[in-house]
Amino acid sequence: MRHGTAVLDDQDNSPTPEMLAKGVKRAKLPEDMTTPERLQHDQIVAVETIVAGVKAGRVRDPLDYYQTRGELDGLLYEVARDYGALRYAAGVVPAAKACGMDGRVDGSASSGGLLNPSERRYAAMQKLKRTDAEIVARASQRHVDVLAAVCAEGWSAAAWATSAGYRKNGIGLAFFRDAAEILALVWGRK
């Protein structure tokens, strides 16, 4: 947790149990940063600075949200994070939406240490192409699309399902969970 960052509970902006255990004080969101509907449904993160006070309110990352709600177990969450990092390392998405990655993208000890940036990007792109091809072979292109949207681009699974033309509630999350399980099988983690 960064200095001054407070995660507020969904309903009444009270501190979460994790905040209370760490001794973090409650941060009050300004009224113009959020609507009552957003406070009712989304978990808000308040960033507090020494100079400006509470300066931003934003919704948490969809992967964190799904893990908090119990929709993703630890393995699927880890695989989804790694897929987002792989897409970033391959240069497919901007850095702001993906988590960091170390120099070894192939996970093998034979790579001989860290690679230079162009070799890292090339190795990441090759691994991404192999992974996506394997997912398409086992399931469909839609599974790759939902992984890219949720893991790397910050979309919710429901928003992806709506943009893909699905109208049934819960289909986006079902697609995403299925895709994450296939990804775990492809990478040999399950």
Summary of the structure (lengths in Angstrom):
residues: 190
radius of gyration: 18.7
end to end distance: 29.9
largest distance: 54.8
contacts: 522
relative contact order: 0.11
helix: 54%
strand: 9%
